[in-house]
Amino acid sequence: MMNRLKTLMQGCALVIAGLTASTAQAQDTAPLDPPQDVKVAYVPIMKFATMYVAEQRGLFDKYGLNVDLERVKSGTEAIAFLTQGSVDVGGIAIVTSLWSGWNRGLDIRIIAPGALEPMENSPTKLLVRKALADDGTITSVSDLSGRRVAVAGGPGSGGEYLLAKALERGDLSIRDIEPMNIANPDMPLAFENGGVDAAIAGSPFADQILEAGNATVLETDLTPGLMTVAFVASGKLLNERPEVAERFVLALTEAAALMQGNDYLAPENLEAYMTYTNSTEDALRSGSPVIYDPEMKIPVDGLADIERTHRENGRTEYTDPLDLSNVIDERFTEFARAALSQ
């Protein structure tokens, strides 16, 4: 009888503990009151689509966030705003200025991944102008030596990292080509008027260029499973308003869950993609989607490869490997996973 009573009491204690934990979790994820403003600078590409869905489908509102999304041409521009304190979060590529800044103690941290490159059929491609492919001038990566190759963001950008990985396939480096800095939205026109010989282009711009018949694919699947873009936050936001960062990442994670499988092209999601990028519905339906990890795990190994590539290309101000603990803050993705697993 005593053993049975003891077991019953232990069971009650577990239930109470579970209710307490559940209540605490509910309090942790309750909408902020009053709602908090969050200003975001982002590059309008599909790799940040979790944020577009979170905004369009009211997930930021759900957690008491008033999110203001402001387009920028490149991650470098967004970093300047973050450093000045005029924005809280950036949706950007991991560019060299960030690595060098982190080495100097820059108070910005990666708080969530953008989309990951798919293992195959990546929408990010190395394109070559069709006329040069058709006449046999450029048939392989090695033929790009001395050629004009465009990337968004310029030296040390995320585009240059992808280009460096592509050039490795032809035993070339960025020193062997003539790099051009062209903003993502301007890529289609650059191919149309013959201003470039080749370029790294992602969704939706690669699809638009190919559909126009102005380029062919030279290489694809440049960095399978790697993260080349991320959501970063200012130290001011993380130190002074961590509860805002928690809910921002929670909304992103919840949005990612709404984008899996066939739901990727759900009408509400398509509307979000077209609202915050220059894409069309046809391009979105025909293009290959990147990976939106529903667990929002930050791929540390991929970040280490980006840092190594830029450092070895001489794009950083330092020569020794950087300690990534000064780069990443995983508290917020861990919070989101715990909250959504309840």
KEKOLVO-123843 format. One record per residue (C-alpha): residue number from 1; y negated, z, x negated. Coordinates in nm, 2 decimals, decimal comma, padded with zeros to 4 digits. Layout:
BEGIN
node n:NUM	c2:Y	c3:Z	c1:X
...
//
This chain:
BEGIN
node n:1	c2:00,00	c3:00,00	c1:00,00
node n:2	c2:-00,24	c3:00,09	c1:-00,28
node n:3	c2:-00,16	c3:-00,23	c1:-00,46
node n:4	c2:-00,22	c3:-00,43	c1:-00,15
node n:5	c2:-00,55	c3:-00,25	c1:-00,09
node n:6	c2:-00,65	c3:-00,31	c1:-00,45
node n:7	c2:-00,57	c3:-00,68	c1:-00,42
node n:8	c2:-00,77	c3:-00,70	c1:-00,10
node n:9	c2:-01,07	c3:-00,53	c1:-00,26
node n:10	c2:-01,05	c3:-00,77	c1:-00,56
node n:11	c2:-01,04	c3:-01,06	c1:-00,32
node n:12	c2:-01,35	c3:-00,93	c1:-00,14
node n:13	c2:-01,53	c3:-00,88	c1:-00,47
node n:14	c2:-01,45	c3:-01,24	c1:-00,56
node n:15	c2:-01,58	c3:-01,37	c1:-00,23
node n:16	c2:-01,90	c3:-01,17	c1:-00,27
node n:17	c2:-01,94	c3:-01,29	c1:-00,62
node n:18	c2:-01,89	c3:-01,64	c1:-00,51
node n:19	c2:-02,15	c3:-01,60	c1:-00,23
node n:20	c2:-02,39	c3:-01,45	c1:-00,47
node n:21	c2:-02,34	c3:-01,73	c1:-00,72
node n:22	c2:-02,38	c3:-01,99	c1:-00,44
node n:23	c2:-02,70	c3:-01,82	c1:-00,32
node n:24	c2:-02,84	c3:-01,81	c1:-00,67
node n:25	c2:-02,75	c3:-02,18	c1:-00,71
node n:26	c2:-02,92	c3:-02,26	c1:-00,38
node n:27	c2:-03,23	c3:-02,08	c1:-00,50
node n:28	c2:-03,23	c3:-02,26	c1:-00,83
node n:29	c2:-03,23	c3:-02,60	c1:-00,66
node n:30	c2:-03,46	c3:-02,51	c1:-00,38
node n:31	c2:-03,77	c3:-02,74	c1:-00,34
node n:32	c2:-04,06	c3:-02,62	c1:-00,54
node n:33	c2:-04,33	c3:-02,47	c1:-00,32
node n:34	c2:-04,60	c3:-02,58	c1:-00,36
node n:35	c2:-04,47	c3:-02,92	c1:-00,47
node n:36	c2:-04,54	c3:-03,00	c1:-00,83
node n:37	c2:-04,70	c3:-03,32	c1:-00,97
node n:38	c2:-04,50	c3:-03,52	c1:-01,23
node n:39	c2:-04,66	c3:-03,82	c1:-01,40
node n:40	c2:-04,41	c3:-04,07	c1:-01,55
node n:41	c2:-04,48	c3:-04,37	c1:-01,78
node n:42	c2:-04,19	c3:-04,62	c1:-01,77
node n:43	c2:-04,09	c3:-04,96	c1:-01,89
node n:44	c2:-04,00	c3:-05,16	c1:-01,57
node n:45	c2:-03,64	c3:-05,25	c1:-01,65
node n:46	c2:-03,32	c3:-05,18	c1:-01,47
node n:47	c2:-03,21	c3:-04,93	c1:-01,72
node n:48	c2:-03,43	c3:-04,67	c1:-01,55
node n:49	c2:-03,30	c3:-04,76	c1:-01,20
node n:50	c2:-03,19	c3:-04,40	c1:-01,13
node n:51	c2:-03,55	c3:-04,30	c1:-01,12
node n:52	c2:-03,64	c3:-04,59	c1:-00,88
node n:53	c2:-03,37	c3:-04,48	c1:-00,64
node n:54	c2:-03,46	c3:-04,12	c1:-00,67
node n:55	c2:-03,82	c3:-04,21	c1:-00,57
node n:56	c2:-03,74	c3:-04,47	c1:-00,31
node n:57	c2:-03,48	c3:-04,25	c1:-00,13
node n:58	c2:-03,68	c3:-03,93	c1:-00,13
node n:59	c2:-03,48	c3:-03,73	c1:-00,38
node n:60	c2:-03,79	c3:-03,63	c1:-00,57
node n:61	c2:-03,95	c3:-03,51	c1:-00,25
node n:62	c2:-03,63	c3:-03,33	c1:-00,16
node n:63	c2:-03,68	c3:-03,10	c1:-00,47
node n:64	c2:-04,05	c3:-03,05	c1:-00,43
node n:65	c2:-04,18	c3:-03,31	c1:-00,68
node n:66	c2:-04,47	c3:-03,55	c1:-00,63
node n:67	c2:-04,38	c3:-03,82	c1:-00,88
node n:68	c2:-04,63	c3:-04,08	c1:-00,99
node n:69	c2:-04,47	c3:-04,38	c1:-01,16
node n:70	c2:-04,69	c3:-04,58	c1:-01,39
node n:71	c2:-04,57	c3:-04,90	c1:-01,56
node n:72	c2:-04,62	c3:-04,96	c1:-01,93
node n:73	c2:-04,54	c3:-05,26	c1:-02,15
node n:74	c2:-04,34	c3:-05,07	c1:-02,41
node n:75	c2:-04,20	c3:-04,73	c1:-02,51
node n:76	c2:-04,46	c3:-04,71	c1:-02,79
node n:77	c2:-04,73	c3:-04,71	c1:-02,53
node n:78	c2:-04,56	c3:-04,44	c1:-02,33
node n:79	c2:-04,51	c3:-04,22	c1:-02,64
node n:80	c2:-04,89	c3:-04,23	c1:-02,69
node n:81	c2:-04,94	c3:-04,10	c1:-02,34
node n:82	c2:-04,68	c3:-03,83	c1:-02,39
node n:83	c2:-04,84	c3:-03,71	c1:-02,71
node n:84	c2:-05,18	c3:-03,70	c1:-02,55
node n:85	c2:-05,04	c3:-03,50	c1:-02,26
node n:86	c2:-05,15	c3:-03,74	c1:-02,00
node n:87	c2:-04,79	c3:-03,80	c1:-01,88
node n:88	c2:-04,50	c3:-03,56	c1:-01,84
node n:89	c2:-04,20	c3:-03,79	c1:-01,86
node n:90	c2:-04,14	c3:-04,12	c1:-02,02
node n:91	c2:-03,87	c3:-04,38	c1:-01,94
node n:92	c2:-03,86	c3:-04,55	c1:-02,27
node n:93	c2:-03,65	c3:-04,71	c1:-02,54
node n:94	c2:-03,57	c3:-04,49	c1:-02,84
node n:95	c2:-03,81	c3:-04,64	c1:-03,09
node n:96	c2:-03,88	c3:-04,57	c1:-03,46
node n:97	c2:-04,21	c3:-04,39	c1:-03,40
node n:98	c2:-04,01	c3:-04,13	c1:-03,21
node n:99	c2:-03,77	c3:-04,08	c1:-03,49
node n:100	c2:-04,05	c3:-04,04	c1:-03,74
node n:101	c2:-04,24	c3:-03,82	c1:-03,50
node n:102	c2:-03,93	c3:-03,60	c1:-03,46
node n:103	c2:-03,91	c3:-03,57	c1:-03,83
node n:104	c2:-04,27	c3:-03,44	c1:-03,83
node n:105	c2:-04,20	c3:-03,20	c1:-03,55
node n:106	c2:-04,31	c3:-03,41	c1:-03,25
node n:107	c2:-04,27	c3:-03,19	c1:-02,94
node n:108	c2:-04,09	c3:-03,44	c1:-02,71
node n:109	c2:-03,73	c3:-03,42	c1:-02,61
node n:110	c2:-03,47	c3:-03,64	c1:-02,46
node n:111	c2:-03,37	c3:-03,48	c1:-02,12
node n:112	c2:-03,16	c3:-03,75	c1:-01,96
node n:113	c2:-03,00	c3:-04,08	c1:-02,04
node n:114	c2:-03,12	c3:-04,41	c1:-01,91
node n:115	c2:-02,84	c3:-04,66	c1:-01,82
node n:116	c2:-02,57	c3:-04,71	c1:-02,08
node n:117	c2:-02,47	c3:-05,05	c1:-02,21
node n:118	c2:-02,15	c3:-05,17	c1:-02,03
node n:119	c2:-01,83	c3:-05,21	c1:-02,23
node n:120	c2:-01,83	c3:-05,58	c1:-02,14
node n:121	c2:-02,05	c3:-05,83	c1:-01,96
node n:122	c2:-02,37	c3:-05,66	c1:-02,06
node n:123	c2:-02,69	c3:-05,78	c1:-01,89
node n:124	c2:-02,87	c3:-05,74	c1:-02,22
node n:125	c2:-02,82	c3:-06,05	c1:-02,43
node n:126	c2:-02,93	c3:-06,24	c1:-02,74
node n:127	c2:-03,06	c3:-06,57	c1:-02,59
node n:128	c2:-03,14	c3:-06,89	c1:-02,77
node n:129	c2:-03,37	c3:-07,16	c1:-02,65
node n:130	c2:-03,15	c3:-07,42	c1:-02,47
node n:131	c2:-03,30	c3:-07,72	c1:-02,66
node n:132	c2:-03,20	c3:-07,56	c1:-02,99
node n:133	c2:-02,85	c3:-07,49	c1:-02,87
node n:134	c2:-02,80	c3:-07,83	c1:-02,71
node n:135	c2:-02,90	c3:-08,02	c1:-03,03
node n:136	c2:-02,68	c3:-07,80	c1:-03,25
node n:137	c2:-02,96	c3:-07,64	c1:-03,44
node n:138	c2:-02,85	c3:-07,29	c1:-03,35
node n:139	c2:-02,48	c3:-07,24	c1:-03,27
node n:140	c2:-02,42	c3:-06,90	c1:-03,42
node n:141	c2:-02,62	c3:-06,59	c1:-03,52
node n:142	c2:-02,63	c3:-06,69	c1:-03,88
node n:143	c2:-02,84	c3:-06,99	c1:-03,78
node n:144	c2:-03,12	c3:-06,76	c1:-03,68
node n:145	c2:-03,23	c3:-06,71	c1:-04,04
node n:146	c2:-03,60	c3:-06,78	c1:-04,06
node n:147	c2:-03,63	c3:-06,83	c1:-03,69
node n:148	c2:-03,88	c3:-06,68	c1:-03,44
node n:149	c2:-03,69	c3:-06,41	c1:-03,25
node n:150	c2:-03,86	c3:-06,20	c1:-02,98
node n:151	c2:-03,81	c3:-05,83	c1:-02,90
node n:152	c2:-04,01	c3:-05,61	c1:-02,67
node n:153	c2:-04,20	c3:-05,34	c1:-02,86
node n:154	c2:-04,21	c3:-05,48	c1:-03,21
node n:155	c2:-04,09	c3:-05,32	c1:-03,53
node n:156	c2:-03,86	c3:-05,02	c1:-03,48
node n:157	c2:-03,83	c3:-05,07	c1:-03,11
node n:158	c2:-03,53	c3:-05,04	c1:-02,89
node n:159	c2:-03,52	c3:-05,42	c1:-02,88
node n:160	c2:-03,52	c3:-05,44	c1:-03,26
node n:161	c2:-03,23	c3:-05,20	c1:-03,27
node n:162	c2:-03,03	c3:-05,44	c1:-03,04
node n:163	c2:-03,14	c3:-05,73	c1:-03,25
node n:164	c2:-03,03	c3:-05,56	c1:-03,56
node n:165	c2:-02,68	c3:-05,50	c1:-03,41
node n:166	c2:-02,67	c3:-05,87	c1:-03,31
node n:167	c2:-02,78	c3:-05,99	c1:-03,65
node n:168	c2:-02,50	c3:-05,79	c1:-03,82
node n:169	c2:-02,26	c3:-06,03	c1:-03,66
node n:170	c2:-02,41	c3:-06,31	c1:-03,86
node n:171	c2:-02,45	c3:-06,11	c1:-04,18
node n:172	c2:-02,82	c3:-06,10	c1:-04,13
node n:173	c2:-03,08	c3:-05,83	c1:-04,10
node n:174	c2:-03,42	c3:-05,81	c1:-03,94
node n:175	c2:-03,56	c3:-05,91	c1:-04,28
node n:176	c2:-03,40	c3:-06,25	c1:-04,25
node n:177	c2:-03,58	c3:-06,36	c1:-03,93
node n:178	c2:-03,94	c3:-06,39	c1:-03,80
node n:179	c2:-03,97	c3:-06,11	c1:-03,54
node n:180	c2:-04,21	c3:-06,15	c1:-03,25
node n:181	c2:-04,33	c3:-05,87	c1:-03,03
node n:182	c2:-04,33	c3:-06,00	c1:-02,67
node n:183	c2:-04,34	c3:-05,77	c1:-02,36
node n:184	c2:-04,03	c3:-05,79	c1:-02,13
node n:185	c2:-04,22	c3:-05,95	c1:-01,84
node n:186	c2:-04,35	c3:-06,22	c1:-02,07
node n:187	c2:-04,01	c3:-06,33	c1:-02,20
node n:188	c2:-03,94	c3:-06,59	c1:-01,93
node n:189	c2:-04,27	c3:-06,77	c1:-02,00
node n:190	c2:-04,21	c3:-06,76	c1:-02,38
node n:191	c2:-03,88	c3:-06,95	c1:-02,33
node n:192	c2:-04,04	c3:-07,19	c1:-02,08
node n:193	c2:-04,32	c3:-07,29	c1:-02,32
node n:194	c2:-04,11	c3:-07,29	c1:-02,64
node n:195	c2:-04,29	c3:-07,01	c1:-02,79
node n:196	c2:-03,97	c3:-06,84	c1:-02,92
node n:197	c2:-03,64	c3:-06,97	c1:-03,07
node n:198	c2:-03,44	c3:-06,67	c1:-02,95
node n:199	c2:-03,49	c3:-06,32	c1:-02,80
node n:200	c2:-03,33	c3:-06,00	c1:-02,69
node n:201	c2:-03,37	c3:-05,98	c1:-02,31
node n:202	c2:-03,23	c3:-05,74	c1:-02,05
node n:203	c2:-03,20	c3:-05,73	c1:-01,68
node n:204	c2:-03,37	c3:-05,87	c1:-01,48
node n:205	c2:-03,55	c3:-06,10	c1:-01,73
node n:206	c2:-03,24	c3:-06,24	c1:-01,90
node n:207	c2:-03,11	c3:-06,35	c1:-01,56
node n:208	c2:-03,44	c3:-06,52	c1:-01,48
node n:209	c2:-03,45	c3:-06,71	c1:-01,81
node n:210	c2:-03,09	c3:-06,83	c1:-01,77
node n:211	c2:-03,14	c3:-06,92	c1:-01,40
node n:212	c2:-03,45	c3:-07,13	c1:-01,50
node n:213	c2:-03,23	c3:-07,32	c1:-01,75
node n:214	c2:-03,44	c3:-07,24	c1:-02,05
node n:215	c2:-03,18	c3:-07,06	c1:-02,26
node n:216	c2:-02,82	c3:-07,00	c1:-02,33
node n:217	c2:-02,64	c3:-06,69	c1:-02,44
node n:218	c2:-02,58	c3:-06,66	c1:-02,81
node n:219	c2:-02,43	c3:-06,31	c1:-02,82
node n:220	c2:-02,37	c3:-06,03	c1:-02,57
node n:221	c2:-02,21	c3:-05,69	c1:-02,55
node n:222	c2:-02,42	c3:-05,58	c1:-02,85
node n:223	c2:-02,37	c3:-05,21	c1:-02,82
node n:224	c2:-02,09	c3:-05,13	c1:-02,57
node n:225	c2:-02,12	c3:-04,79	c1:-02,42
node n:226	c2:-02,43	c3:-04,69	c1:-02,61
node n:227	c2:-02,76	c3:-04,56	c1:-02,49
node n:228	c2:-03,07	c3:-04,74	c1:-02,61
node n:229	c2:-03,32	c3:-04,60	c1:-02,36
node n:230	c2:-03,37	c3:-04,25	c1:-02,23
node n:231	c2:-03,59	c3:-04,02	c1:-02,02
node n:232	c2:-03,80	c3:-03,80	c1:-02,25
node n:233	c2:-04,03	c3:-03,52	c1:-02,16
node n:234	c2:-04,33	c3:-03,36	c1:-02,33
node n:235	c2:-04,29	c3:-03,02	c1:-02,48
node n:236	c2:-04,56	c3:-02,90	c1:-02,25
node n:237	c2:-04,36	c3:-02,98	c1:-01,94
node n:238	c2:-04,04	c3:-02,83	c1:-02,09
node n:239	c2:-04,21	c3:-02,51	c1:-02,21
node n:240	c2:-04,45	c3:-02,45	c1:-01,92
node n:241	c2:-04,27	c3:-02,60	c1:-01,62
node n:242	c2:-03,89	c3:-02,61	c1:-01,70
node n:243	c2:-03,81	c3:-02,58	c1:-01,33
node n:244	c2:-03,98	c3:-02,91	c1:-01,28
node n:245	c2:-03,77	c3:-03,08	c1:-01,55
node n:246	c2:-03,46	c3:-02,93	c1:-01,39
node n:247	c2:-03,53	c3:-03,08	c1:-01,05
node n:248	c2:-03,64	c3:-03,41	c1:-01,20
node n:249	c2:-03,31	c3:-03,46	c1:-01,38
node n:250	c2:-03,12	c3:-03,32	c1:-01,08
node n:251	c2:-03,28	c3:-03,60	c1:-00,86
node n:252	c2:-03,18	c3:-03,86	c1:-01,12
node n:253	c2:-02,83	c3:-03,74	c1:-01,13
node n:254	c2:-02,81	c3:-03,74	c1:-00,75
node n:255	c2:-02,95	c3:-04,09	c1:-00,75
node n:256	c2:-02,68	c3:-04,21	c1:-01,00
node n:257	c2:-02,41	c3:-04,09	c1:-00,76
node n:258	c2:-02,56	c3:-04,32	c1:-00,49
node n:259	c2:-02,54	c3:-04,62	c1:-00,72
node n:260	c2:-02,17	c3:-04,63	c1:-00,80
node n:261	c2:-01,94	c3:-04,92	c1:-00,71
node n:262	c2:-02,04	c3:-05,12	c1:-00,41
node n:263	c2:-02,32	c3:-04,88	c1:-00,34
node n:264	c2:-02,51	c3:-05,02	c1:-00,63
node n:265	c2:-02,63	c3:-05,30	c1:-00,41
node n:266	c2:-02,69	c3:-05,09	c1:-00,10
node n:267	c2:-03,00	c3:-05,21	c1:00,09
node n:268	c2:-03,20	c3:-04,89	c1:00,00
node n:269	c2:-03,11	c3:-04,93	c1:-00,37
node n:270	c2:-03,20	c3:-05,30	c1:-00,38
node n:271	c2:-03,54	c3:-05,22	c1:-00,23
node n:272	c2:-03,59	c3:-04,96	c1:-00,50
node n:273	c2:-03,50	c3:-05,20	c1:-00,78
node n:274	c2:-03,74	c3:-05,47	c1:-00,65
node n:275	c2:-04,02	c3:-05,22	c1:-00,59
node n:276	c2:-04,03	c3:-05,09	c1:-00,95
node n:277	c2:-03,93	c3:-05,40	c1:-01,15
node n:278	c2:-04,01	c3:-05,77	c1:-01,13
node n:279	c2:-03,66	c3:-05,86	c1:-01,02
node n:280	c2:-03,55	c3:-06,06	c1:-00,72
node n:281	c2:-03,26	c3:-05,99	c1:-00,49
node n:282	c2:-03,07	c3:-06,30	c1:-00,61
node n:283	c2:-03,11	c3:-06,20	c1:-00,97
node n:284	c2:-02,98	c3:-05,85	c1:-00,89
node n:285	c2:-02,69	c3:-05,97	c1:-00,70
node n:286	c2:-02,58	c3:-06,22	c1:-00,96
node n:287	c2:-02,65	c3:-06,01	c1:-01,27
node n:288	c2:-02,41	c3:-05,77	c1:-01,43
node n:289	c2:-02,51	c3:-05,41	c1:-01,38
node n:290	c2:-02,53	c3:-05,16	c1:-01,66
node n:291	c2:-02,36	c3:-04,82	c1:-01,65
node n:292	c2:-02,53	c3:-04,54	c1:-01,45
node n:293	c2:-02,33	c3:-04,24	c1:-01,56
node n:294	c2:-02,30	c3:-04,01	c1:-01,25
node n:295	c2:-02,26	c3:-03,71	c1:-01,49
node n:296	c2:-02,58	c3:-03,80	c1:-01,68
node n:297	c2:-02,42	c3:-03,71	c1:-02,02
node n:298	c2:-02,64	c3:-03,78	c1:-02,32
node n:299	c2:-02,43	c3:-03,99	c1:-02,57
node n:300	c2:-02,51	c3:-03,82	c1:-02,90
node n:301	c2:-02,30	c3:-04,05	c1:-03,12
node n:302	c2:-02,49	c3:-04,35	c1:-02,99
node n:303	c2:-02,83	c3:-04,19	c1:-03,07
node n:304	c2:-02,70	c3:-04,12	c1:-03,42
node n:305	c2:-02,63	c3:-04,49	c1:-03,47
node n:306	c2:-02,98	c3:-04,58	c1:-03,35
node n:307	c2:-03,13	c3:-04,34	c1:-03,60
node n:308	c2:-02,92	c3:-04,46	c1:-03,88
node n:309	c2:-02,99	c3:-04,83	c1:-03,81
node n:310	c2:-03,37	c3:-04,78	c1:-03,81
node n:311	c2:-03,36	c3:-04,56	c1:-04,11
node n:312	c2:-03,15	c3:-04,81	c1:-04,31
node n:313	c2:-03,38	c3:-05,09	c1:-04,20
node n:314	c2:-03,67	c3:-04,90	c1:-04,36
node n:315	c2:-03,84	c3:-04,84	c1:-04,02
node n:316	c2:-03,86	c3:-04,46	c1:-04,05
node n:317	c2:-04,10	c3:-04,25	c1:-04,27
node n:318	c2:-03,80	c3:-04,05	c1:-04,40
node n:319	c2:-03,47	c3:-04,13	c1:-04,57
node n:320	c2:-03,24	c3:-03,84	c1:-04,49
node n:321	c2:-03,05	c3:-03,82	c1:-04,16
node n:322	c2:-03,24	c3:-03,64	c1:-03,89
node n:323	c2:-03,10	c3:-03,32	c1:-03,72
node n:324	c2:-03,05	c3:-03,43	c1:-03,36
node n:325	c2:-03,08	c3:-03,08	c1:-03,23
node n:326	c2:-03,46	c3:-03,14	c1:-03,27
node n:327	c2:-03,43	c3:-03,45	c1:-03,05
node n:328	c2:-03,21	c3:-03,37	c1:-02,75
node n:329	c2:-03,24	c3:-03,09	c1:-02,49
node n:330	c2:-02,92	c3:-03,09	c1:-02,28
node n:331	c2:-03,01	c3:-02,79	c1:-02,06
node n:332	c2:-03,13	c3:-03,01	c1:-01,78
node n:333	c2:-02,83	c3:-03,25	c1:-01,75
node n:334	c2:-02,60	c3:-02,94	c1:-01,77
node n:335	c2:-02,80	c3:-02,78	c1:-01,49
node n:336	c2:-02,77	c3:-03,09	c1:-01,28
node n:337	c2:-02,40	c3:-03,12	c1:-01,32
node n:338	c2:-02,35	c3:-02,75	c1:-01,24
node n:339	c2:-02,57	c3:-02,78	c1:-00,93
node n:340	c2:-02,40	c3:-03,08	c1:-00,79
node n:341	c2:-02,05	c3:-02,95	c1:-00,86
node n:342	c2:-02,10	c3:-02,66	c1:-00,61
//
